Amino acid sequence: MPKYLSDDQIERYRRDGYVAPLPILSADEAAGCRRALEEVEASLGGRFRAPHNTKFYLLYPWAHRLATHPRILDAVEDLIGPDIMLYHNTAWLKGAGEESYVSWHQDNTYFGHDPCEVLTAWIALSPATEETGCMLFLPGTQKLGQLPVLEPDYDKGNMLSSGVRADFDVPSVAPVPIVLAPGEISIHHAFLVHGSSPNRGTDRRMGITFIYHPPHLRQLGNSRTSALLVRGQDRHGNFDHEIPPVAADDPRTIANHDRFLALYRAKVRELGNATVTRFD
């Protein structure tokens, strides 16, 4: 019996590679998360930059609470089962009128999970509309498996540090705009080809992603990474276990984040992203 999603939504995910929109937070809760993120930005000189914006559920308790929100985990459980690990997260921030975009890609290109039973939850903290540059999904492309990549696109506007572009005939599939109100999420498969356009609106487009997978997965390559067990049990031991944050200024929290971020970046480099520090 599903905990959050309907049978139709689960079937849509299997067929199209995504499900959206899903209401998770109230407007006030979403506004509170936005304030928390903008306070972090201010503390960093006005830009939420790397390495603080990678795996930041290990740095900031508010982000950890969001990543482990029961309704998010219920939806994730409906799709990948009761044992859930959190592998990665980042923020996707486009200022009004900026030329920032995301090239067409698959999330698992630099995660390397095998089999790819991995999904991304994208949480809107401000309106994500076609005008503000919401995500665009190519339905059904998750069924193609891992695609090769083209030469990287290192244009300064590309928000992907890798510049990755999936080798796929994008015009062959009609893109679906994923319009989300603050507090709503979308969930998509890590093989789904997706991207986004610049923000032509008058407000920032602010979103946070969390990547979840079951513990039995392994990864391509030789380097070992880490993940945070957020529900159920890990009976496999394929990932080092991460530690939730105490406070952003707690020395142990900072040291743990540094350690696990280094493991993540080593894996990303091993899988081909030599420019993972491009936005540091």
Secondary structure, 3 states (H helix, E strand, C coil): CCCCCCHHHHHHHHHHCEEEEEECCCHHHHHHHHHHHHHHHHHCCCCCCCCCCECHHHCCHHHHHHHCCHHHHHHHHHHHCCCEEEEEEEEEEECCCCCCEEEEECHHHHCCEECCCCEEEEEECCCECCCCCCEEECCCHHHHCCCCECCCCCCCCECCCCCCCECCCHHHCCCEECCECCCEEEEEECCCCEEECCCCCCCCEEEEEEEEECCCCEECCCCCCEEEEEECCCCCCCCEECCCCCCCCCHHHHHHHHHHHHHHHHHHHHCCCCCCCCCC
